[in-house]
Amino acid sequence: MNLPKRLTIRDDAIAMDGGSVALICTDDRGKMTEIVLAQHMVIDADSSADYVPGRLHLDGEPVPVRSDAEARLIALLRRADVRYAPWPDRIANNGLSSTGPPDAKAEAEAEMRELLAEVIGVVESPEYVDRAAEVDCRFGRG
């Protein structure tokens, strides 16, 4: 897994599927990168699912649990800058603006930091490993 040297978190999204979250970032080269923690409440063999339930993903690829890549990604997230600048689709679809009152930007960045801390906490928890093992066992992945 090829990881960037630095990330800046620009936006986030929360899905209505039981808690999946996305962190929309730019890397040290300015490339958009998406980190998703798929936290589906119901484990289902839905063939249309874009993500493995209960797993961290980098640009659509699942990150192996307790791997070197996962440890490096978590370290990268711990060092990430947070600078709110909504991704273009969100601006177009919801009429949002990346400019606005400074307190709104500060509030958005504070919420993004909280979500980032939550993602790191989930991935580092023993329950995350248990969930991954359950999914792998149920769907013959491991």
N, C-alpha and C positions, 0 to 999 in steps of 0.2 A: 504494500500500500504506500503510495507516494504522497507524503504529507508536506504541506508548505512549511516555511520557517516561521511564519507569523500569520495570525488571523485577526481581523477586525469584525466584530459582530455588528451588523447594520440593521437587522430587523429580526422579528420572530413571528411565528404563527403557531396557533394551537388548533388542532383538529377536533372535531366533535365525534371521535371514534372511541373515546375512553381515555383520552389524555395524551395522544401523540403530539409531540412538539417539534418544531423546526427552528433552527438558528440559521439565518441567512447571513453569510459572511463574505468578505473579500479577503483574498490572501495577499501575501507580500508582493505579488506580481499584478495585483488588481483584478484577478480572476474571481468571478462569483463562485462560491462554494456553499453547499447546503449540508448541514448536519441535522439528522433526524433521529429522534428517539421514539421509536414506534412502541407505544404503550397501550395496545388494545386490551380492553377489559375482557373481551371474549376471544379466546383462541379459536380460530376457525380456519379451515383449509380453503379459504376463498382464493381461487386461482387468479382473481383480478387484483389482489393486494399488491401494492408496489413495494412493500417493505415486509421484512420478517418480523412478526409480532415480538415485542419484548426485546428488541435489539437496536443498538446504535448503528447508524448508517452514515457514511460519508459519500456524498454525491451519488446516492442511490445504491451503493455497495455496502452490504453488512460488514461490520467490523468484528472480527473474531473475538469472542469473549475471553477476557484475561490474557490477551495476546500482547506482544510488544507494540503492535500497532495501536491497540486500545490504550495502553499506558502512554504512548507518545501523543495520541490525540487528546487524552484527558489533560496531560501536561500543557499542551498547546492551548486548550480551552482555559486553563487556569491563568495563562499569561495573556489571553486575548484582550484587546481593547474593545470597548463598547462605545460606538458612536452611531446614534440613531440616524438612519437615512433609509426610509422604506424602499423596498425593492419595487421596480417599475410596474409590475403587474398590479401590486396592491394600490399604488397611486392611481393607475388607470381604472381599476375596477371599483374602487371605493371612494374616489375623490379625495384621497388623503394627500397631504403635502409634506415634503421633507423640511419645509421651512414653516415656522410658526412661532408662537410665544416660547421664549426660552424655558419657562417652567414646564411647558408641555414636553419639550425635548428632554429635559432633565428627568421628568416623571417617566417617560418612555424608557430612557436609559436605565433608570433604577429598576423598573419592572423587568427589563431584559437581563440585568445582573442577577435578579432573584431567580429568573427562569434558568439561567446558566448554572447557578449554584444548585438548583434542583436537579438538572440533568446530570451534573457531576455526582451529586449525592446518590441518585438512583443507580448510575452505572457502577459506582464503587460499593454498593450495598450487596450483602450476601443474597438478598432476594432477587437481585438482577441475575445472578448466576443460576439460581433455582429456576427462575422463569425461562431462561434460555435453555436449560436442560429439559424442562417440560415441553417446550415448543419443539426442540430437536427430537425428543422421544416420540411425541405425538405424530410428527410428520416425517419421521425417518431421516432426519438431517444429520444425526450424529452417530 
